[in-house]
């Protein structure tokens, strides 16, 4: 039997490798990191379950010599959960590859604007934060015939056919 110290060192190496892989921008490496972390967690649970013993069948061995079946059930459950997460990540990787022909996560507009503000040393403006990303803000001028809060249309570009049924009380869809 392998010493628990060696297995705990293996768990440490696997956790370090898994975290390193998850922090990469490639979805394939993120998938591999999740798999490595899942395996490290399974080994950790098995090691923490205590020494091995006889099969936990009634009447086969004294209670002190039986191994704990709960540890094995937890590891089996963790394997099933890891399988589900792996299937989801594989679908995500396939979808990203189909749309973009690459598996690297790209930065979005908000990431770039935050980096720009940090490089310039500017502080974030509360008004800018409130209006960034709000696509369905309607013109609320009550004197406007075409737009207005109840109309839900833009006065400069005309009515938006996608928002024909929108009211002012609805949020983002």
Secondary structure, 3 states (H helix, E strand, C coil): CCCHHHHHHHHHHHHHHHHHHHCCCEHHHHHHHHHHHHHHHHHHHHHHCCCCCECCCCCCCCHHHECCHHHHHHHHHHHHHHHHHHHHHHHHHHHHHHHHCCCECCCCHHHHHHHHHHHHCCCCCHHHHHHCCCCCCCCCCCCCCCCCCCCCCECCCECCHHHCCCCCCCCCC
